[in-house]
């Protein structure tokens, strides 16, 4: 199982956020997220939004740290990317 996380550099709602993705399946991603206690409502189209204070929890649980561009590339190459405005 490989799940990836980018640095918490995305601002929103007064915090900084990371994106958590899988390059294998959504099932893998959902299982990992549940394992670290991420709420289902944190899932958006193809990733989980994790607040910066949860970043280390994800890494300790096995998420691989990569840059944002690499994260999007892996998601796209796996055929799991769901850009805004496109049907799921």
N, C-alpha and C positions, 0 to 999 in steps of 0.2 A: 504494500500500500504506500503510495506517495501522494501526499497532499502538500501544496505549496502556499506560501504566504509572502506578501510583499511588505515593505516597511510601512509603518503607520504615518503616511504623508498626505492622506486625503482628509481635508477638513469638512466638518459637517456637524451641526447641532452642538457647537461649542466644544468639540473634541476632534482628535485625529483618529483616522481609521486605516485599517489594513484590509486586504482582500484575501480570502481563503478559497483555494480552488483545488480541484482534482484534474489530472490529465487522463484519468481512466474512466470514471463514471460519476454521475450524480449520486448514486447509491453509496459509493465510497466516501464522497464528500459529506453526505448527510450522516453517515455512521461516525465519521471522525468528529464532525461538529457536535453531534449528540454526546460523544465521549468526553468532550471538554466542556460540556454544559452550555454550548451556544444555543440560544433559542431559535426555534424554527422561523420566527419572524425576521431573523437576521439574514435569511436567504433571499437573494435578489437575482432573478433570472438565471445566473450561472455561477454565482459565488456567494460566500457569506461575508458580510461586513462585520469586522471585529474591531472594537475600540482598542486604542493603544494599550490600555492597562491589561488586556487579554492576550497581547502579542506573545509574551514570554510563556504563557500557559500553552499556547498552540505549539511553540517551538519545543518546549519540554515534552510534549505529547508526540513529537515526531514530525511536525510540519517543517518542510525544507524552506529556508529563507532564500528568496530570489528577488531580483529587481522587478519593478512593475511591467516594463516592456517584455521581459522574458516570461513573466506570468501570463500576459495576454497572448504571447506567441505560442506557449505550450497549450493553453486553453483552445486557441484557434486550430492549431495543428491536430489536436485530439477530436476536433469536430464538436466541441462542447460550448463554444462561444455563442451567446445569445445577445447580440447588441440591442440597445434600446430601440423601440419602434418596429422590431421584427417579431413575428409570432413565434411562440415556443415550439 
